[in-house]
Amino acid sequence: MKDHAELTKFRDFTIPELQQRARETKEELFNLRFQLRTGHLSDFSRVRAVRRVYAQIQTVISEKRLAEAKHGAA
């Protein structure tokens, strides 16, 4: 249920806020993958969790863009 709460939280953000959060998450994911490759990552589950958050943000951005297209500037 934690994922559902986080997804609901993302829906309260505006598209620019979500895009900023997506950039930050993508950067964190890059850093985690770099640490993974160099052997400095101790919590491997973090990569999967950050990937999931990034995907959720992208999903909400898509939902909001579809809603705007359907209902005008909503």
mmCIF file of the N, C-alpha and C atoms, coordinates in Angstrom:
data_MODEL
# 
_entry.id   MODEL 
# 
loop_
_atom_site.group_PDB 
_atom_site.id 
_atom_site.type_symbol 
_atom_site.label_atom_id 
_atom_site.label_alt_id 
_atom_site.label_comp_id 
_atom_site.label_asym_id 
_atom_site.label_entity_id 
_atom_site.label_seq_id 
_atom_site.pdbx_PDB_ins_code 
_atom_site.Cartn_x 
_atom_site.Cartn_y 
_atom_site.Cartn_z 
_atom_site.occupancy 
_atom_site.B_iso_or_equiv 
_atom_site.pdbx_formal_charge 
_atom_site.auth_seq_id 
_atom_site.auth_comp_id 
_atom_site.auth_asym_id 
_atom_site.auth_atom_id 
_atom_site.pdbx_PDB_model_num 
ATOM 1   N N  . MET A 1 1  ? 0.810   -1.210 0.000   1.00 0.00 ? 1  MET A N  1 
ATOM 2   C CA . MET A 1 1  ? 0.000   0.000  0.000   1.00 0.00 ? 1  MET A CA 1 
ATOM 3   C C  . MET A 1 1  ? 0.849   1.269  0.000   1.00 0.00 ? 1  MET A C  1 
ATOM 4   N N  . LYS A 1 2  ? 2.113   1.128  0.332   1.00 0.00 ? 2  LYS A N  1 
ATOM 5   C CA . LYS A 1 2  ? 2.989   2.287  0.337   1.00 0.00 ? 2  LYS A CA 1 
ATOM 6   C C  . LYS A 1 2  ? 3.078   2.904  -1.056  1.00 0.00 ? 2  LYS A C  1 
ATOM 7   N N  . ASP A 1 3  ? 3.122   2.044  -2.088  1.00 0.00 ? 3  ASP A N  1 
ATOM 8   C CA . ASP A 1 3  ? 3.202   2.534  -3.463  1.00 0.00 ? 3  ASP A CA 1 
ATOM 9   C C  . ASP A 1 3  ? 1.979   3.364  -3.827  1.00 0.00 ? 3  ASP A C  1 
ATOM 10  N N  . HIS A 1 4  ? 0.820   2.919  -3.359  1.00 0.00 ? 4  HIS A N  1 
ATOM 11  C CA . HIS A 1 4  ? -0.413  3.644  -3.664  1.00 0.00 ? 4  HIS A CA 1 
ATOM 12  C C  . HIS A 1 4  ? -0.395  5.036  -3.031  1.00 0.00 ? 4  HIS A C  1 
ATOM 13  N N  . ALA A 1 5  ? 0.094   5.133  -1.809  1.00 0.00 ? 5  ALA A N  1 
ATOM 14  C CA . ALA A 1 5  ? 0.162   6.422  -1.117  1.00 0.00 ? 5  ALA A CA 1 
ATOM 15  C C  . ALA A 1 5  ? 1.114   7.364  -1.841  1.00 0.00 ? 5  ALA A C  1 
ATOM 16  N N  . GLU A 1 6  ? 2.235   6.822  -2.306  1.00 0.00 ? 6  GLU A N  1 
ATOM 17  C CA . GLU A 1 6  ? 3.201   7.647  -3.005  1.00 0.00 ? 6  GLU A CA 1 
ATOM 18  C C  . GLU A 1 6  ? 2.647   8.118  -4.347  1.00 0.00 ? 6  GLU A C  1 
ATOM 19  N N  . LEU A 1 7  ? 1.939   7.244  -5.035  1.00 0.00 ? 7  LEU A N  1 
ATOM 20  C CA . LEU A 1 7  ? 1.332   7.594  -6.311  1.00 0.00 ? 7  LEU A CA 1 
ATOM 21  C C  . LEU A 1 7  ? 0.289   8.691  -6.121  1.00 0.00 ? 7  LEU A C  1 
ATOM 22  N N  . THR A 1 8  ? -0.489  8.605  -5.060  1.00 0.00 ? 8  THR A N  1 
ATOM 23  C CA . THR A 1 8  ? -1.484  9.636  -4.750  1.00 0.00 ? 8  THR A CA 1 
ATOM 24  C C  . THR A 1 8  ? -0.794  10.966 -4.464  1.00 0.00 ? 8  THR A C  1 
ATOM 25  N N  . LYS A 1 9  ? 0.322   10.913 -3.775  1.00 0.00 ? 9  LYS A N  1 
ATOM 26  C CA . LYS A 1 9  ? 1.082   12.130 -3.473  1.00 0.00 ? 9  LYS A CA 1 
ATOM 27  C C  . LYS A 1 9  ? 1.569   12.794 -4.766  1.00 0.00 ? 9  LYS A C  1 
ATOM 28  N N  . PHE A 1 10 ? 2.034   11.984 -5.723  1.00 0.00 ? 10 PHE A N  1 
ATOM 29  C CA . PHE A 1 10 ? 2.520   12.530 -6.984  1.00 0.00 ? 10 PHE A CA 1 
ATOM 30  C C  . PHE A 1 10 ? 1.397   13.210 -7.763  1.00 0.00 ? 10 PHE A C  1 
ATOM 31  N N  . ARG A 1 11 ? 0.186   12.725 -7.627  1.00 0.00 ? 11 ARG A N  1 
ATOM 32  C CA . ARG A 1 11 ? -0.936  13.302 -8.373  1.00 0.00 ? 11 ARG A CA 1 
ATOM 33  C C  . ARG A 1 11 ? -1.265  14.718 -7.901  1.00 0.00 ? 11 ARG A C  1 
ATOM 34  N N  . ASP A 1 12 ? -0.807  15.111 -6.724  1.00 0.00 ? 12 ASP A N  1 
ATOM 35  C CA . ASP A 1 12 ? -1.043  16.464 -6.217  1.00 0.00 ? 12 ASP A CA 1 
ATOM 36  C C  . ASP A 1 12 ? -0.071  17.476 -6.810  1.00 0.00 ? 12 ASP A C  1 
ATOM 37  N N  . PHE A 1 13 ? 0.995   17.017 -7.445  1.00 0.00 ? 13 PHE A N  1 
ATOM 38  C CA . PHE A 1 13 ? 2.000   17.905 -8.016  1.00 0.00 ? 13 PHE A CA 1 
ATOM 39  C C  . PHE A 1 13 ? 1.574   18.408 -9.385  1.00 0.00 ? 13 PHE A C  1 
ATOM 40  N N  . THR A 1 14 ? 2.140   19.545 -9.791  1.00 0.00 ? 14 THR A N  1 
ATOM 41  C CA . THR A 1 14 ? 1.923   20.045 -11.142 1.00 0.00 ? 14 THR A CA 1 
ATOM 42  C C  . THR A 1 14 ? 2.895   19.333 -12.086 1.00 0.00 ? 14 THR A C  1 
ATOM 43  N N  . ILE A 1 15 ? 2.646   19.446 -13.380 1.00 0.00 ? 15 ILE A N  1 
ATOM 44  C CA . ILE A 1 15 ? 3.529   18.792 -14.353 1.00 0.00 ? 15 ILE A CA 1 
ATOM 45  C C  . ILE A 1 15 ? 4.972   19.300 -14.230 1.00 0.00 ? 15 ILE A C  1 
ATOM 46  N N  . PRO A 1 16 ? 5.218   20.619 -14.123 1.00 0.00 ? 16 PRO A N  1 
ATOM 47  C CA . PRO A 1 16 ? 6.617   21.065 -13.949 1.00 0.00 ? 16 PRO A CA 1 
ATOM 48  C C  . PRO A 1 16 ? 7.269   20.510 -12.688 1.00 0.00 ? 16 PRO A C  1 
ATOM 49  N N  . GLU A 1 17 ? 6.518   20.428 -11.597 1.00 0.00 ? 17 GLU A N  1 
ATOM 50  C CA . GLU A 1 17 ? 7.064   19.848 -10.367 1.00 0.00 ? 17 GLU A CA 1 
ATOM 51  C C  . GLU A 1 17 ? 7.403   18.375 -10.571 1.00 0.00 ? 17 GLU A C  1 
ATOM 52  N N  . LEU A 1 18 ? 6.531   17.672 -11.274 1.00 0.00 ? 18 LEU A N  1 
ATOM 53  C CA . LEU A 1 18 ? 6.777   16.256 -11.553 1.00 0.00 ? 18 LEU A CA 1 
ATOM 54  C C  . LEU A 1 18 ? 7.997   16.084 -12.451 1.00 0.00 ? 18 LEU A C  1 
ATOM 55  N N  . GLN A 1 19 ? 8.134   16.954 -13.432 1.00 0.00 ? 19 GLN A N  1 
ATOM 56  C CA . GLN A 1 19 ? 9.293   16.867 -14.327 1.00 0.00 ? 19 GLN A CA 1 
ATOM 57  C C  . GLN A 1 19 ? 10.589  17.106 -13.562 1.00 0.00 ? 19 GLN A C  1 
ATOM 58  N N  . GLN A 1 20 ? 10.573  18.048 -12.623 1.00 0.00 ? 20 GLN A N  1 
ATOM 59  C CA . GLN A 1 20 ? 11.754  18.300 -11.795 1.00 0.00 ? 20 GLN A CA 1 
ATOM 60  C C  . GLN A 1 20 ? 12.058  17.085 -10.935 1.00 0.00 ? 20 GLN A C  1 
ATOM 61  N N  . ARG A 1 21 ? 11.022  16.512 -10.338 1.00 0.00 ? 21 ARG A N  1 
ATOM 62  C CA . ARG A 1 21 ? 11.203  15.317 -9.504  1.00 0.00 ? 21 ARG A CA 1 
ATOM 63  C C  . ARG A 1 21 ? 11.726  14.148 -10.341 1.00 0.00 ? 21 ARG A C  1 
ATOM 64  N N  . ALA A 1 22 ? 11.252  14.043 -11.584 1.00 0.00 ? 22 ALA A N  1 
ATOM 65  C CA . ALA A 1 22 ? 11.717  12.974 -12.478 1.00 0.00 ? 22 ALA A CA 1 
ATOM 66  C C  . ALA A 1 22 ? 13.201  13.153 -12.790 1.00 0.00 ? 22 ALA A C  1 
ATOM 67  N N  . ARG A 1 23 ? 13.626  14.395 -13.032 1.00 0.00 ? 23 ARG A N  1 
ATOM 68  C CA . ARG A 1 23 ? 15.051  14.655 -13.299 1.00 0.00 ? 23 ARG A CA 1 
ATOM 69  C C  . ARG A 1 23 ? 15.905  14.264 -12.101 1.00 0.00 ? 23 ARG A C  1 
ATOM 70  N N  . GLU A 1 24 ? 15.445  14.632 -10.903 1.00 0.00 ? 24 GLU A N  1 
ATOM 71  C CA . GLU A 1 24 ? 16.195  14.296 -9.688  1.00 0.00 ? 24 GLU A CA 1 
ATOM 72  C C  . GLU A 1 24 ? 16.265  12.783 -9.488  1.00 0.00 ? 24 GLU A C  1 
ATOM 73  N N  . THR A 1 25 ? 15.161  12.113 -9.746  1.00 0.00 ? 25 THR A N  1 
ATOM 74  C CA . THR A 1 25 ? 15.105  10.661 -9.582  1.00 0.00 ? 25 THR A CA 1 
ATOM 75  C C  . THR A 1 25 ? 15.990  9.972  -10.606 1.00 0.00 ? 25 THR A C  1 
ATOM 76  N N  . LYS A 1 26 ? 15.982  10.472 -11.835 1.00 0.00 ? 26 LYS A N  1 
ATOM 77  C CA . LYS A 1 26 ? 16.818  9.900  -12.898 1.00 0.00 ? 26 LYS A CA 1 
ATOM 78  C C  . LYS A 1 26 ? 18.303  10.065 -12.542 1.00 0.00 ? 26 LYS A C  1 
ATOM 79  N N  . GLU A 1 27 ? 18.654  11.208 -11.979 1.00 0.00 ? 27 GLU A N  1 
ATOM 80  C CA . GLU A 1 27 ? 20.035  11.448 -11.553 1.00 0.00 ? 27 GLU A CA 1 
ATOM 81  C C  . GLU A 1 27 ? 20.427  10.497 -10.417 1.00 0.00 ? 27 GLU A C  1 
ATOM 82  N N  . GLU A 1 28 ? 19.511  10.306 -9.471  1.00 0.00 ? 28 GLU A N  1 
ATOM 83  C CA . GLU A 1 28 ? 19.768  9.371  -8.369  1.00 0.00 ? 28 GLU A CA 1 
ATOM 84  C C  . GLU A 1 28 ? 19.959  7.950  -8.909  1.00 0.00 ? 28 GLU A C  1 
ATOM 85  N N  . LEU A 1 29 ? 19.144  7.581  -9.880  1.00 0.00 ? 29 LEU A N  1 
ATOM 86  C CA . LEU A 1 29 ? 19.247  6.261  -10.489 1.00 0.00 ? 29 LEU A CA 1 
ATOM 87  C C  . LEU A 1 29 ? 20.587  6.093  -11.198 1.00 0.00 ? 29 LEU A C  1 
ATOM 88  N N  . PHE A 1 30 ? 21.018  7.125  -11.906 1.00 0.00 ? 30 PHE A N  1 
ATOM 89  C CA . PHE A 1 30 ? 22.321  7.094  -12.572 1.00 0.00 ? 30 PHE A CA 1 
ATOM 90  C C  . PHE A 1 30 ? 23.433  6.870  -11.552 1.00 0.00 ? 30 PHE A C  1 
ATOM 91  N N  . ASN A 1 31 ? 23.376  7.617  -10.435 1.00 0.00 ? 31 ASN A N  1 
ATOM 92  C CA . ASN A 1 31 ? 24.401  7.489  -9.398  1.00 0.00 ? 31 ASN A CA 1 
ATOM 93  C C  . ASN A 1 31 ? 24.389  6.103  -8.766  1.00 0.00 ? 31 ASN A C  1 
ATOM 94  N N  . LEU A 1 32 ? 23.188  5.565  -8.545  1.00 0.00 ? 32 LEU A N  1 
ATOM 95  C CA . LEU A 1 32 ? 23.094  4.222  -7.971  1.00 0.00 ? 32 LEU A CA 1 
ATOM 96  C C  . LEU A 1 32 ? 23.676  3.175  -8.923  1.00 0.00 ? 32 LEU A C  1 
ATOM 97  N N  . ARG A 1 33 ? 23.368  3.310  -10.200 1.00 0.00 ? 33 ARG A N  1 
ATOM 98  C CA . ARG A 1 33 ? 23.898  2.358  -11.177 1.00 0.00 ? 33 ARG A CA 1 
ATOM 99  C C  . ARG A 1 33 ? 25.417  2.466  -11.277 1.00 0.00 ? 33 ARG A C  1 
ATOM 100 N N  . PHE A 1 34 ? 25.924  3.682  -11.169 1.00 0.00 ? 34 PHE A N  1 
ATOM 101 C CA . PHE A 1 34 ? 27.370  3.879  -11.193 1.00 0.00 ? 34 PHE A CA 1 
ATOM 102 C C  . PHE A 1 34 ? 28.003  3.194  -9.977  1.00 0.00 ? 34 PHE A C  1 
ATOM 103 N N  . GLN A 1 35 ? 27.402  3.388  -8.800  1.00 0.00 ? 35 GLN A N  1 
ATOM 104 C CA . GLN A 1 35 ? 27.899  2.743  -7.583  1.00 0.00 ? 35 GLN A CA 1 
ATOM 105 C C  . GLN A 1 35 ? 27.824  1.227  -7.710  1.00 0.00 ? 35 GLN A C  1 
ATOM 106 N N  . LEU A 1 36 ? 26.776  0.733  -8.338  1.00 0.00 ? 36 LEU A N  1 
ATOM 107 C CA . LEU A 1 36 ? 26.617  -0.703 -8.543  1.00 0.00 ? 36 LEU A CA 1 
ATOM 108 C C  . LEU A 1 36 ? 27.753  -1.248 -9.398  1.00 0.00 ? 36 LEU A C  1 
ATOM 109 N N  . ARG A 1 37 ? 28.078  -0.553 -10.475 1.00 0.00 ? 37 ARG A N  1 
ATOM 110 C CA . ARG A 1 37 ? 29.133  -0.997 -11.391 1.00 0.00 ? 37 ARG A CA 1 
ATOM 111 C C  . ARG A 1 37 ? 30.522  -0.947 -10.749 1.00 0.00 ? 37 ARG A C  1 
ATOM 112 N N  . THR A 1 38 ? 30.713  0.027  -9.866  1.00 0.00 ? 38 THR A N  1 
ATOM 113 C CA . THR A 1 38 ? 32.028  0.166  -9.234  1.00 0.00 ? 38 THR A CA 1 
ATOM 114 C C  . THR A 1 38 ? 32.137  -0.634 -7.943  1.00 0.00 ? 38 THR A C  1 
ATOM 115 N N  . GLY A 1 39 ? 31.053  -1.296 -7.545  1.00 0.00 ? 39 GLY A N  1 
ATOM 116 C CA . GLY A 1 39 ? 31.091  -2.130 -6.354  1.00 0.00 ? 39 GLY A CA 1 
ATOM 117 C C  . GLY A 1 39 ? 30.937  -1.378 -5.048  1.00 0.00 ? 39 GLY A C  1 
ATOM 118 N N  . HIS A 1 40 ? 30.424  -0.151 -5.090  1.00 0.00 ? 40 HIS A N  1 
ATOM 119 C CA . HIS A 1 40 ? 30.280  0.653  -3.882  1.00 0.00 ? 40 HIS A CA 1 
ATOM 120 C C  . HIS A 1 40 ? 28.843  0.698  -3.362  1.00 0.00 ? 40 HIS A C  1 
ATOM 121 N N  . LEU A 1 41 ? 27.953  -0.061 -3.968  1.00 0.00 ? 41 LEU A N  1 
ATOM 122 C CA . LEU A 1 41 ? 26.551  -0.028 -3.556  1.00 0.00 ? 41 LEU A CA 1 
ATOM 123 C C  . LEU A 1 41 ? 26.277  -1.172 -2.590  1.00 0.00 ? 41 LEU A C  1 
ATOM 124 N N  . SER A 1 42 ? 25.757  -0.830 -1.420  1.00 0.00 ? 42 SER A N  1 
ATOM 125 C CA . SER A 1 42 ? 25.483  -1.865 -0.421  1.00 0.00 ? 42 SER A CA 1 
ATOM 126 C C  . SER A 1 42 ? 24.008  -2.268 -0.395  1.00 0.00 ? 42 SER A C  1 
ATOM 127 N N  . ASP A 1 43 ? 23.113  -1.360 -0.779  1.00 0.00 ? 43 ASP A N  1 
ATOM 128 C CA . ASP A 1 43 ? 21.678  -1.658 -0.757  1.00 0.00 ? 43 ASP A CA 1 
ATOM 129 C C  . ASP A 1 43 ? 21.169  -1.787 -2.193  1.00 0.00 ? 43 ASP A C  1 
ATOM 130 N N  . PHE A 1 44 ? 21.201  -3.019 -2.705  1.00 0.00 ? 44 PHE A N  1 
ATOM 131 C CA . PHE A 1 44 ? 20.842  -3.259 -4.098  1.00 0.00 ? 44 PHE A CA 1 
ATOM 132 C C  . PHE A 1 44 ? 19.352  -3.033 -4.375  1.00 0.00 ? 44 PHE A C  1 
ATOM 133 N N  . SER A 1 45 ? 18.532  -3.188 -3.366  1.00 0.00 ? 45 SER A N  1 
ATOM 134 C CA . SER A 1 45 ? 17.099  -2.997 -3.557  1.00 0.00 ? 45 SER A CA 1 
ATOM 135 C C  . SER A 1 45 ? 16.754  -1.540 -3.849  1.00 0.00 ? 45 SER A C  1 
ATOM 136 N N  . ARG A 1 46 ? 17.646  -0.653 -3.518  1.00 0.00 ? 46 ARG A N  1 
ATOM 137 C CA . ARG A 1 46 ? 17.408  0.780  -3.750  1.00 0.00 ? 46 ARG A CA 1 
ATOM 138 C C  . ARG A 1 46 ? 17.275  1.079  -5.246  1.00 0.00 ? 46 ARG A C  1 
ATOM 139 N N  . VAL A 1 47 ? 18.035  0.382  -6.085  1.00 0.00 ? 47 VAL A N  1 
ATOM 140 C CA . VAL A 1 47 ? 17.967  0.601  -7.536  1.00 0.00 ? 47 VAL A CA 1 
ATOM 141 C C  . VAL A 1 47 ? 16.548  0.311  -8.024  1.00 0.00 ? 47 VAL A C  1 
ATOM 142 N N  . ARG A 1 48 ? 16.001  -0.812 -7.614  1.00 0.00 ? 48 ARG A N  1 
ATOM 143 C CA . ARG A 1 48 ? 14.654  -1.182 -8.036  1.00 0.00 ? 48 ARG A CA 1 
ATOM 144 C C  . ARG A 1 48 ? 13.621  -0.185 -7.520  1.00 0.00 ? 48 ARG A C  1 
ATOM 145 N N  . ALA A 1 49 ? 13.769  0.243  -6.275  1.00 0.00 ? 49 ALA A N  1 
ATOM 146 C CA . ALA A 1 49 ? 12.822  1.190  -5.681  1.00 0.00 ? 49 ALA A CA 1 
ATOM 147 C C  . ALA A 1 49 ? 12.847  2.527  -6.425  1.00 0.00 ? 49 ALA A C  1 
ATOM 148 N N  . VAL A 1 50 ? 14.030  3.016  -6.753  1.00 0.00 ? 50 VAL A N  1 
ATOM 149 C CA . VAL A 1 50 ? 14.150  4.297  -7.459  1.00 0.00 ? 50 VAL A CA 1 
ATOM 150 C C  . VAL A 1 50 ? 13.602  4.166  -8.875  1.00 0.00 ? 50 VAL A C  1 
ATOM 151 N N  . ARG A 1 51 ? 13.849  3.028  -9.525  1.00 0.00 ? 51 ARG A N  1 
ATOM 152 C CA . ARG A 1 51 ? 13.285  2.792  -10.861 1.00 0.00 ? 51 ARG A CA 1 
ATOM 153 C C  . ARG A 1 51 ? 11.766  2.839  -10.818 1.00 0.00 ? 51 ARG A C  1 
ATOM 154 N N  . ARG A 1 52 ? 11.196  2.234  -9.786  1.00 0.00 ? 52 ARG A N  1 
ATOM 155 C CA . ARG A 1 52 ? 9.737   2.220  -9.633  1.00 0.00 ? 52 ARG A CA 1 
ATOM 156 C C  . ARG A 1 52 ? 9.198   3.634  -9.420  1.00 0.00 ? 52 ARG A C  1 
ATOM 157 N N  . VAL A 1 53 ? 9.853   4.424  -8.576  1.00 0.00 ? 53 VAL A N  1 
ATOM 158 C CA . VAL A 1 53 ? 9.421   5.806  -8.330  1.00 0.00 ? 53 VAL A CA 1 
ATOM 159 C C  . VAL A 1 53 ? 9.470   6.603  -9.628  1.00 0.00 ? 53 VAL A C  1 
ATOM 160 N N  . TYR A 1 54 ? 10.545  6.424  -10.392 1.00 0.00 ? 54 TYR A N  1 
ATOM 161 C CA . TYR A 1 54 ? 10.679  7.140  -11.669 1.00 0.00 ? 54 TYR A CA 1 
ATOM 162 C C  . TYR A 1 54 ? 9.520   6.771  -12.602 1.00 0.00 ? 54 TYR A C  1 
ATOM 163 N N  . ALA A 1 55 ? 9.209   5.503  -12.679 1.00 0.00 ? 55 ALA A N  1 
ATOM 164 C CA . ALA A 1 55 ? 8.117   5.045  -13.541 1.00 0.00 ? 55 ALA A CA 1 
ATOM 165 C C  . ALA A 1 55 ? 6.778   5.626  -13.075 1.00 0.00 ? 55 ALA A C  1 
ATOM 166 N N  . GLN A 1 56 ? 6.570   5.687  -11.771 1.00 0.00 ? 56 GLN A N  1 
ATOM 167 C CA . GLN A 1 56 ? 5.329   6.253  -11.244 1.00 0.00 ? 56 GLN A CA 1 
ATOM 168 C C  . GLN A 1 56 ? 5.201   7.729  -11.600 1.00 0.00 ? 56 GLN A C  1 
ATOM 169 N N  . ILE A 1 57 ? 6.299   8.460  -11.489 1.00 0.00 ? 57 ILE A N  1 
ATOM 170 C CA . ILE A 1 57 ? 6.284   9.880  -11.841 1.00 0.00 ? 57 ILE A CA 1 
ATOM 171 C C  . ILE A 1 57 ? 5.929   10.039 -13.318 1.00 0.00 ? 57 ILE A C  1 
ATOM 172 N N  . GLN A 1 58 ? 6.561   9.239  -14.174 1.00 0.00 ? 58 GLN A N  1 
ATOM 173 C CA . GLN A 1 58 ? 6.282   9.320  -15.606 1.00 0.00 ? 58 GLN A CA 1 
ATOM 174 C C  . GLN A 1 58 ? 4.826   8.972  -15.907 1.00 0.00 ? 58 GLN A C  1 
ATOM 175 N N  . THR A 1 59 ? 4.278   8.017  -15.172 1.00 0.00 ? 59 THR A N  1 
ATOM 176 C CA . THR A 1 59 ? 2.878   7.631  -15.358 1.00 0.00 ? 59 THR A CA 1 
ATOM 177 C C  . THR A 1 59 ? 1.948   8.792  -15.017 1.00 0.00 ? 59 THR A C  1 
ATOM 178 N N  . VAL A 1 60 ? 2.212   9.463  -13.905 1.00 0.00 ? 60 VAL A N  1 
ATOM 179 C CA . VAL A 1 60 ? 1.366   10.578 -13.492 1.00 0.00 ? 60 VAL A CA 1 
ATOM 180 C C  . VAL A 1 60 ? 1.489   11.729 -14.483 1.00 0.00 ? 60 VAL A C  1 
ATOM 181 N N  . ILE A 1 61 ? 2.683   11.992 -14.994 1.00 0.00 ? 61 ILE A N  1 
ATOM 182 C CA . ILE A 1 61 ? 2.864   13.030 -16.012 1.00 0.00 ? 61 ILE A CA 1 
ATOM 183 C C  . ILE A 1 61 ? 2.000   12.700 -17.229 1.00 0.00 ? 61 ILE A C  1 
ATOM 184 N N  . SER A 1 62 ? 2.037   11.456 -17.671 1.00 0.00 ? 62 SER A N  1 
ATOM 185 C CA . SER A 1 62 ? 1.232   11.040 -18.824 1.00 0.00 ? 62 SER A CA 1 
ATOM 186 C C  . SER A 1 62 ? -0.260  11.199 -18.551 1.00 0.00 ? 62 SER A C  1 
ATOM 187 N N  . GLU A 1 63 ? -0.694  10.794 -17.362 1.00 0.00 ? 63 GLU A N  1 
ATOM 188 C CA . GLU A 1 63 ? -2.103  10.939 -16.994 1.00 0.00 ? 63 GLU A CA 1 
ATOM 189 C C  . GLU A 1 63 ? -2.530  12.398 -17.049 1.00 0.00 ? 63 GLU A C  1 
ATOM 190 N N  . LYS A 1 64 ? -1.698  13.281 -16.493 1.00 0.00 ? 64 LYS A N  1 
ATOM 191 C CA . LYS A 1 64 ? -2.041  14.703 -16.465 1.00 0.00 ? 64 LYS A CA 1 
ATOM 192 C C  . LYS A 1 64 ? -2.070  15.290 -17.868 1.00 0.00 ? 64 LYS A C  1 
ATOM 193 N N  . ARG A 1 65 ? -1.136  14.894 -18.722 1.00 0.00 ? 65 ARG A N  1 
ATOM 194 C CA . ARG A 1 65 ? -1.134  15.391 -20.108 1.00 0.00 ? 65 ARG A CA 1 
ATOM 195 C C  . ARG A 1 65 ? -2.358  14.910 -20.872 1.00 0.00 ? 65 ARG A C  1 
ATOM 196 N N  . LEU A 1 66 ? -2.763  13.663 -20.655 1.00 0.00 ? 66 LEU A N  1 
ATOM 197 C CA . LEU A 1 66 ? -3.972  13.148 -21.307 1.00 0.00 ? 66 LEU A CA 1 
ATOM 198 C C  . LEU A 1 66 ? -5.203  13.898 -20.813 1.00 0.00 ? 66 LEU A C  1 
ATOM 199 N N  . ALA A 1 67 ? -5.255  14.172 -19.521 1.00 0.00 ? 67 ALA A N  1 
ATOM 200 C CA . ALA A 1 67 ? -6.386  14.906 -18.951 1.00 0.00 ? 67 ALA A CA 1 
ATOM 201 C C  . ALA A 1 67 ? -6.457  16.321 -19.523 1.00 0.00 ? 67 ALA A C  1 
ATOM 202 N N  . GLU A 1 68 ? -5.291  16.953 -19.672 1.00 0.00 ? 68 GLU A N  1 
ATOM 203 C CA . GLU A 1 68 ? -5.264  18.305 -20.254 1.00 0.00 ? 68 GLU A CA 1 
ATOM 204 C C  . GLU A 1 68 ? -5.730  18.267 -21.695 1.00 0.00 ? 68 GLU A C  1 
ATOM 205 N N  . ALA A 1 69 ? -5.298  17.290 -22.448 1.00 0.00 ? 69 ALA A N  1 
ATOM 206 C CA . ALA A 1 69 ? -5.688  17.182 -23.849 1.00 0.00 ? 69 ALA A CA 1 
ATOM 207 C C  . ALA A 1 69 ? -7.193  16.927 -23.973 1.00 0.00 ? 69 ALA A C  1 
ATOM 208 N N  . LYS A 1 70 ? -7.727  16.160 -23.059 1.00 0.00 ? 70 LYS A N  1 
ATOM 209 C CA . LYS A 1 70 ? -9.137  15.801 -23.116 1.00 0.00 ? 70 LYS A CA 1 
ATOM 210 C C  . LYS A 1 70 ? -10.042 16.934 -22.647 1.00 0.00 ? 70 LYS A C  1 
ATOM 211 N N  . HIS A 1 71 ? -9.612  17.630 -21.594 1.00 0.00 ? 71 HIS A N  1 
ATOM 212 C CA . HIS A 1 71 ? -10.468 18.641 -20.972 1.00 0.00 ? 71 HIS A CA 1 
ATOM 213 C C  . HIS A 1 71 ? -9.953  20.080 -21.155 1.00 0.00 ? 71 HIS A C  1 
ATOM 214 N N  . GLY A 1 72 ? -9.013  20.284 -22.016 1.00 0.00 ? 72 GLY A N  1 
ATOM 215 C CA . GLY A 1 72 ? -8.402  21.594 -22.130 1.00 0.00 ? 72 GLY A CA 1 
ATOM 216 C C  . GLY A 1 72 ? -7.383  21.767 -21.040 1.00 0.00 ? 72 GLY A C  1 
ATOM 217 N N  . ALA A 1 73 ? -6.974  22.970 -20.742 1.00 0.00 ? 73 ALA A N  1 
ATOM 218 C CA . ALA A 1 73 ? -5.953  23.226 -19.713 1.00 0.00 ? 73 ALA A CA 1 
ATOM 219 C C  . ALA A 1 73 ? -6.568  23.007 -18.345 1.00 0.00 ? 73 ALA A C  1 
ATOM 220 N N  . ALA A 1 74 ? -6.484  21.781 -17.861 1.00 0.00 ? 74 ALA A N  1 
ATOM 221 C CA . ALA A 1 74 ? -7.092  21.423 -16.562 1.00 0.00 ? 74 ALA A CA 1 
ATOM 222 C C  . ALA A 1 74 ? -6.130  21.608 -15.428 1.00 0.00 ? 74 ALA A C  1 
# 
